[in-house]
């Protein structure tokens, strides 16, 4: 007997991987070619907007916490939390994977890197 496929989980996986691809692509844009960089940045923003629009009917959204003060209650795992002391004031340096929120709360926790 086959297991039922959860299409929402499949969509979440695809959305997270698409988000990661966009982040990598954004970092690879060559800023020295201003025209191409602007066009490529616009294409990434358009794709991200389409991704958000595709998730919205299901009540899903991707959340990033880049630059926000770190709180142990965040719905994301800090990969480098052990590198800091308990007295350090920490901020989210970058999200490695976004948090996926659904209509009933967190659907998938994210991962992040911290900084002082």
N, C-alpha and C positions, 0 to 999 in steps of 0.2 A: 504494500500500500504506500503510495507517495505522500510525502508531507505537503501540506498546503504552503504555497508560496505567499509570503506577506509582501504584497506589492508596495506598501508604504515603506517598509524597511529597504526594499530595493531602490526606491526613489531617494530615500535618505542617503544611502550609500553613493548613488550617482551624484547627488547634490554636493556631498562632502568632497568627493574626488574632483568634481568640476570646480569647486571653490579653491581647492589646492592647486589645480592647474592654472587658474586665473592668477593666483598669488605668484606662482613661479614665472608665469608669462610677464606679469607686471615688472618683476625684478629684472627680467632679461631685456626689457626695452632699452634700446640705445638712445640715451638722452642727447647725444651729439647730433643726431639727425632729427631736428626739431619737428619737421613736417611729418615724418614717419612716426615719431614718438607720439605726437598728438593724435594721429589717426589710430595707432595701435591702442593707445589708452582709451580712446572713445569706443573702440570695438570691445575692449574688455568690460568697460562700464555697461555697454549695451547688453552684452551676454549676461552679466551679473543681474541686471534688471530683469531680463527674460527668465533667468533662473528663479529669482524671487517671485515673479509673477506666476511661474509654474507651481511653486510650492504653496502660494497663498490660498488657493481653493481648498486645500487640505488642512489649512490652519497651521502650516509649518513655516518656520522662518529660521534663517541662519543668523547667529549672534556672535560678534567678535568683541573682545574686550581690550584690544590694543591700547596701551597708554593709560589705562585705568588703574587706580590703586588696588593692590592685591588684597583679597580677603579670603580667608580659609574656607568660607562658605560658598565660594564661586562654583558654578557647575562645570568646572574644568580642572584637569589634573596638571599641576605644575611639575614639569619634568626635571627642573633643576632646583627645587625647593630645598634640598639638602645642602646646597652650596651657600646658604645664607643662615645667619643667626636669628634667634627669636626677637631680638631688638631691632633688626633692620627694617627700614621702611621700604617696602617693595612695590613695584609697579609691573604690570603685564608688559613685557617687552614685545612679544609677538605671539600670536595664536598659531599653533601648528595645525590644528583642526578646529573648526567652529563648533559652537554649541548649537544643537538643533532643538528648537522649542516647538512644541505642539500645542493644541488647544487645551490640553490638560496638564501642561508643564513640560519639563525637560524630557525629550525623547532620546537624546544622546548627549553625553558630556563631551566637552572639548578637551584639547590639550594645549598647553602654553609654556612659554619660557618667561622667566622673571628677570628683573634687573633692579638695582638700587636706585 
